[in-house]
């Protein structure tokens, strides 16, 4: 099965949202205009599911989501880009911290934020924030990078209405790419790790929206008779990512590909956990070192798979 990335992600999300009850689905231009650049198409209301267009006040949007969650209801907020969520960061840090610190007694509902990470460049300084990991780290909120048909179907189905808060982040640069569905070999119970391939010689672990680069590297390994395992990793508090860490301990060779701009990247936390168990594991980290440009520029992340493969064979 192949499909345009944005259309496929929209269909997966809208199909699941349209099954939810006791839910407010909201955002700016939710069912009109650009449909939030295509994120919010195909949504429908129901007897206990309300679709509502709201004004330009992201701090209030986040407060509404928290209020509904605290009352046991469900909220799904569609946001054009991750940058806008910086305007609600106090809710994620302080409001959510207060809920957990006071051991809030009522059963929590769910609050899900669906947004895009503008990761292709040419957007300017106020439209290129990629630090979902920083938001998640500050607040203890989960963040899931939707990359392939298989992982998106699994994550959206299992996570969207769980008690508490989470982000679903789409990649802007992948919007028009055609996707081919890839089977999932294994997954952590909290969806912090998704495994797509099992190999005997190297473990390839992808952070951010870098899975396409990991697939290219696996293809090169296959072509040259090198068995490679392939994983994608999401930010989940107290992540259960043993399946990826144990794989690296088994192969003794680890490649981490990270397309985020984070200076305190999830990749380093994962690498630390692996090396604490076995400091003899060989590793290389391929990071996005471009930094955040203050000008309109091309910020696409590229991986020299031939060079990485040469390291694997060395």
N, C-alpha and C positions, 0 to 999 in steps of 0.2 A: 504494500500500500504506500503510495507517495502522495504528498500534499504540500501546498504552500504553507510555510511555517506560521505566519500570522493567522491565516484562515483556519488552520488546523487547531492552533492553540485557542482561538476564539470559540471554535465549535466545542472543544473538550470542556472549556470552562463554562460556557453558556448552557450546555446540556446538563451539567451537574447543578448549576445555580437554579435552573428552571425546575429542578426536582425538590428544592429546599422549601421548607415551610417556616412560618414565624420568622420571616426574614425581611430586612430592608436592604434593597440593592440600590446604590446611589453613586452619584458622581456628577461632574460638570459635563453638560451635553451628552448625557448618558444614552438617550434614544433619539438624538437629532444631530444634524450637522455631520461632523466627521465620525460620530460614535466613538469619541476619544481615540482618534486615529485607528479605528477598527477594533479596539479592545473590547468594546461593549455591544457589538452587534448581536442580534438573535436572542436577546433577553426578553422574557415575557413576564407579565405579572400573574398573580394567582390569588386564590381566596385569602391566603395569609402571607402573601409575598408582594411587597410594594416596591415599584420602581419609581425613583424620585430624582429629578434634576435639582442640583443644589448650586448655590452661588460660590464665588471665588473666596473661600475662607477655609484653608486646609486645617488650621488648628481646631476649628469647630467640627469639621468632618471627622477628625480623629476622636474628638470628645464624644460625638454622637455614637461612634462605633464602640467606644469603651462603655458608654451608658447602656447600650443595648446588650452588650456582652454581660455586664454586671446584673442585668435584669433577667438573664437566662435566654435571651433572644439571639438571633443570628444577624450579623451585619456583613455585607460584602461591598467594599468601597473600590471603585475603579478610578485610577489616577493616571494621568497621561504619562508622567515620568517620575522617576524616583526622587529627583531633586526637590519636588514639592513636599515630600514627606519630612524634610528637614524643618518645615514650619510647624510640624506637630511633634517634634522630638521630645518635648517635655512630657507629653502623655505616655510615650513609650517607656521613658525612663522613670519619671516620678509617679505618674498615676498607676502604672502597672506595678511599680515597686511598692507603692502603698497597698495595693490589693493583696499582694503576696505577703507583705510584712504583717498585715493585720489578720492574716488567715481568713480571708473573706468567706463567710459561712454559706451564702447561697450558691447553688450550682451555677457555674459560669456557662454562658452561651459562647458563641464563636464570633471572632472578628477577623476577617480576611481582607487583605489589601492586594489588589491586582494592579500591577504597574509595569512599566517598561524601563529598562536601563538603556540610555542613549550611548551606545558604545561603538559607533562608527566614526565619530569625529564630525567636523564641519558644523557643529552646533553652537559654539560659543561657550563662554565661561559659566553661564547659568543653566546649561542644558547638557552637562556631561558628567554628572556625579555618579560614580559607580560603586560607592562605598556601602553597599547593602550589608556587608560583613561588619562594618563599624556600627551601624544602627543596631544590628542583632547583638553584637558584643556588648554594647552599652546597656541594652535593655533586657537581654535574655529572651528575645523574641526569635522565633524560627524564620529562616528565609530560604525559599526553595527556588532554584534556577530551573525553569522549564526549558528543556533542550531538545528532546526527541519525542516522537509520538508515544512511545512505550512508557517513558518515565513520566511524561505529563499526565497520561491517563491514570497511572497508578497514584501519583502524588495528589492530584486534584481530587480523585475519588475518595482517598483515605484521609486527607488532611483538611479539606475546606470547612467542614462543620465540626471539627474537634473543638472541645472547650479551650479557650485561650485565643492567642493572636498568632498570625503568621503572614508572611509576604509570599506572593507568587510573582516572580520577576521574569519578564520576557526580554529577549534581546532585540533591540531595534535593528542591528545590522543584519540579522537573520531573516527579517520580515518577509522578503520575497524568495528565500531559498526553498527549494523543493526538498522535502524530507522523505526518507525511506525508513519504514518502521523496523527497528532493531529489537531483537528479543532480549529480555532481561534474564540474566543467568542467576542472579541472586540480589538480595536487597536487605539492608538493615531494617529491623522492625520499626524504627522511627524515621525511615526514609532519608537518613543522613548520608547514606552511601547506596548508590545503585551500581551493580556490576553487569557489564555487557559481554565481556569475554573472559575466558580462563586460559592462561598460558603458563609455561613452566620456567621461562627465562627472565622475564622482566615484568614489573608491575607499573602500569601507567595510570596516574591518578590526576583527574582534571578538576580544576577549581573555576568558579565563575561560569562563563558560557564558553569554555574552551574545549568542549567535548569534540567538536568537529576536527580540531587539531589532533586530539588524541586518536580519533578514528583514522586520520591520515597516517599517523605514525604506526598504528597497528597494521594498516595495509602494507606499509613498507616492510614491517617485520615479517608479515605473512609471505610476502613476495621473496624474502630472503631466508625463509625457513626458521625464523626466530619466533618462539611461542610467547605471546604477550597477553597479560591480563589487562582489562580496561575498566576503569571506575570513574564515576562522577560523584562529587561530594557536595552536600548542602550544609548550610549553617543551622545546626540544631543544638540547643543547650544540652550539655552532658551527652554529646553525640555517641551513638553506639556504632562506631565505625571499625569494629574489630575485623570484619571480613576483608577490608582493604589493608589494614595494618598487618594482619596475619599473613596475607598474601605477599606483602613486601618482605616479611621475615622469612618466608619460604623461598622466594626467588633470589633474595639477597641483592636485588638491583631495583632501584626505584626512580622513576621519572615523574616529576610533578610539573604540570602545565597550569599556569595561573594567569588569566587575562585581566584580573582586577587591577585597580590602581592602589590597592591597599598597601600601606607601609607596615601594618601589623596584620599580615594576611593569615587566613585560615590555613594556608599551605604550611606555614611555619609551625603552627600548633600541631598539625598532623605529623609533620616530620619529627618534631620533638618527641611525640608519643612513640613513633617507630624506633627512634634511636635510643630511647630510654630502655627498650627491651633488648635491642641488639645494635650496639654502636658500630658493628662491622658491616652493616648494610651500606652498600654503595648507592649514592644518590646524586641526582642533578635536578635543579629547579629552573624551569624556563618561565621567566616572569615578564610581565608587561612593565618595562622600565621607561616608557615614554614620559610618564608623569602627566599631570593635568595642565594642559596648555591654556594660556589666558587669551589665545587668539583662535579664530576659526581655522581649524586645520584637520588633517587626516590623522586620526588616532587609532586606526585599525591595528590589531595585534596580529603579528605574523610569526610563525614558527618555522625555523630551518630544520625540517624533519631529517634531511640527509645528515646534518651535523649531529643531531641527537642520536640518530641511529648509529653513527660512527662511534659515539660514546658507549652505546649499548654493547657494541661488538668489541670494544677495547678491553 
